[in-house]
Amino acid sequence: MVSICPTITADNSEDYRKQLELAASLAQRIHIDIADGKFAPRKLINLDEVWWTADRSIDLHIMYQWPTIYRDAILALSPRLVIIHAEAEGNFVGFADILHHHGVEVGVALLPKTPVSTIKPALGFIDHVLIFSGNLGHQGGSHADLKLLDKARELKELKPTLEIGWDGGVDDKNVAEIASAGVEVINSGGFIQKAKDPEAAYQSLLAAVS
């Protein structure tokens, strides 16, 4: 079963609210981006401004240079999944241990040039790997580099129970190929949020992978 997750990428509280309301009207599982303006060149909404209703399942994608120091603020939000970048700084294993203790799943995102081997030693602590083919901190305009799907196949060979996600350039023409490579969670930002008919855009993605 493939999940299509509408993505929220907002740099102010009003835009965040609008994107969240749209995403929540379409899907149960939602992907929320936050960025510090350092690791990612664009700063997004502050962590202390992030909110959602309790009836939605949230994947929180943290594009911070030092994400682990925000552990307590992250736990206070009670997301389903927290994704930090393999290229970020901090004690990942300690961070993952605490999140797992509180019932939160842990994910790691790989930028296009980062090989799977970078996270191989830590796979025992990882529940989800996000294959990133987007523009850090931006919604829309990304290119889906389908050569990166080789990472999905490699990861599944190393740990078959891993949940594999994809972020960047998803549309109704490439989503089926992405899903067929073993990607179970497909995040879509601009294709849905910037569509004239967001519901039709969302449904076209669901139809393509069903």
C-alpha positions in Angstrom: 0.0 0.0 0.0 1.5 3.4 -1.1 0.7 6.5 0.9 0.5 9.9 -0.9 1.3 12.5 1.6 0.5 16.2 0.9 3.4 18.3 1.9 3.4 21.6 3.8 6.3 24.0 3.1 5.5 27.4 4.6 7.5 30.4 5.8 4.7 32.1 7.7 1.9 31.1 10.0 -1.0 32.2 7.6 0.4 30.2 4.7 1.0 27.3 7.1 -2.6 27.3 8.2 -3.9 27.4 4.6 -1.6 24.5 3.5 -2.5 22.5 6.6 -6.2 22.9 6.1 -5.9 21.8 2.5 -3.7 18.8 3.3 -6.0 17.7 6.1 -9.0 17.8 3.8 -7.3 15.3 1.5 -5.3 12.9 3.6 -4.8 11.3 7.0 -1.0 11.3 6.8 0.7 14.7 6.2 4.3 15.7 5.7 5.4 18.9 7.3 8.7 20.7 6.4 10.6 23.0 8.7 14.0 24.5 7.9 16.5 26.6 9.8 17.8 28.8 6.9 21.3 27.3 7.4 21.2 23.7 6.5 18.5 24.6 4.0 18.9 28.0 2.3 15.4 29.1 3.0 14.0 29.5 6.5 10.6 28.0 7.0 8.1 28.4 9.9 9.6 28.1 13.4 9.2 24.8 15.2 7.2 26.6 18.0 4.7 27.7 15.4 4.0 24.2 14.1 0.6 22.6 15.0 -1.9 20.2 13.7 -5.1 18.5 14.8 -4.9 15.3 16.8 -6.8 13.3 14.2 -3.9 13.5 11.6 -0.7 11.5 11.4 2.3 13.7 10.9 5.7 13.1 9.4 7.9 16.0 10.6 10.8 16.7 8.2 13.5 18.7 10.0 16.0 20.4 7.7 18.2 21.7 10.5 22.0 21.7 10.8 21.7 20.6 14.5 18.3 19.0 14.7 19.0 16.9 17.8 19.2 19.9 20.2 15.5 20.4 19.5 14.6 17.0 20.8 12.2 18.1 23.6 10.3 20.6 21.4 9.9 17.9 18.8 8.6 15.4 21.4 6.1 17.9 22.7 4.4 17.9 19.3 4.0 14.1 19.3 4.6 13.4 15.6 4.2 9.9 14.2 7.6 10.2 12.4 10.6 12.6 12.7 13.0 12.8 9.7 16.4 14.4 10.0 19.1 14.5 7.4 22.1 12.2 7.2 24.2 15.3 6.4 23.1 17.1 9.7 25.2 17.3 12.9 24.5 15.8 16.3 24.3 12.5 18.2 21.9 10.6 16.0 21.9 7.3 18.0 21.1 9.1 21.3 18.4 11.1 19.5 16.8 8.0 18.0 16.9 6.1 21.3 14.9 8.9 23.1 12.4 9.2 20.2 11.8 5.5 20.1 11.4 5.5 23.9 8.5 7.9 23.5 6.9 5.9 20.7 8.0 8.2 17.8 9.5 6.6 14.7 12.8 7.9 13.3 13.6 8.6 9.7 16.7 9.8 7.9 16.7 11.8 4.6 19.4 11.4 2.0 20.3 14.3 -0.3 20.9 13.2 -3.9 24.7 13.0 -3.6 24.6 11.1 -0.3 25.1 7.3 -0.7 23.2 4.7 1.2 26.5 3.5 2.7 26.6 6.7 4.8 23.7 5.4 7.0 24.4 1.7 6.8 26.0 1.5 10.3 22.9 3.1 11.8 20.2 1.2 10.0 19.2 -0.6 13.2 18.0 2.7 14.6 16.2 3.8 11.5 12.5 3.1 10.6 12.2 5.3 7.5 14.6 6.6 4.8 13.5 9.5 2.7 15.1 9.7 -0.7 15.3 13.4 -1.4 15.3 14.8 -4.9 13.9 18.2 -4.2 15.0 21.8 -3.5 15.7 22.2 0.2 13.1 24.4 1.8 11.1 25.1 -1.4 7.8 23.8 -2.7 7.5 23.0 -6.4 10.1 23.4 -9.1 11.9 20.2 -8.1 13.1 17.6 -10.6 12.4 13.9 -9.8 15.8 12.3 -10.6 14.6 8.7 -11.0 18.1 7.4 -11.0 17.9 7.9 -7.2 15.4 5.0 -7.1 18.4 2.7 -7.0 18.8 3.8 -3.4 15.3 2.4 -2.6 16.3 -1.0 -4.0 19.6 -1.0 -2.2 18.0 0.0 1.1 15.4 -2.8 0.8 18.1 -5.3 0.3 19.9 -4.1 3.4 16.8 -3.9 5.6 13.5 -5.2 4.1 11.4 -3.8 6.9 12.5 -0.2 6.2 9.8 2.2 5.1 11.0 4.1 2.0 9.9 7.6 1.3 10.4 10.0 -1.7 10.4 13.7 -1.8 10.8 15.9 -4.9 9.3 16.4 -8.3 6.4 14.1 -7.9 3.6 14.3 -10.5 1.0 12.1 -12.1 3.4 11.0 -14.9 6.2 9.7 -12.7 4.5 8.6 -9.4 3.8 5.1 -10.6 7.4 4.4 -11.5 8.5 5.8 -8.1 6.0 3.5 -6.3 7.0 0.5 -8.4 10.6 0.8 -7.2 9.5 0.0 -3.6 8.8 3.5 -2.4 5.8 3.3 0.1 5.5 7.0 1.1 5.4 9.6 -1.6 5.4 13.2 -0.6 3.8 15.8 -2.9 4.1 19.5 -2.4 3.7 21.8 -5.3 1.8 19.4 -7.5 -1.1 19.4 -5.0 -0.7 22.7 -3.2 -0.3 24.8 -6.3 -2.9 23.0 -8.5 -6.0 24.7 -9.7 -7.9 21.7 -8.3 -5.9 20.3 -5.5 -8.3 17.4 -4.8 -8.2 16.3 -8.4 -4.4 16.5 -8.4 -4.3 14.4 -5.2 -6.7 11.8 -6.6 -4.7 11.6 -9.8 -1.7 10.5 -7.8 -3.7 8.0 -5.8 -5.2 6.5 -9.0 -1.8 6.2 -10.6 -0.4 4.0 -7.7 -3.5 2.0 -7.0 
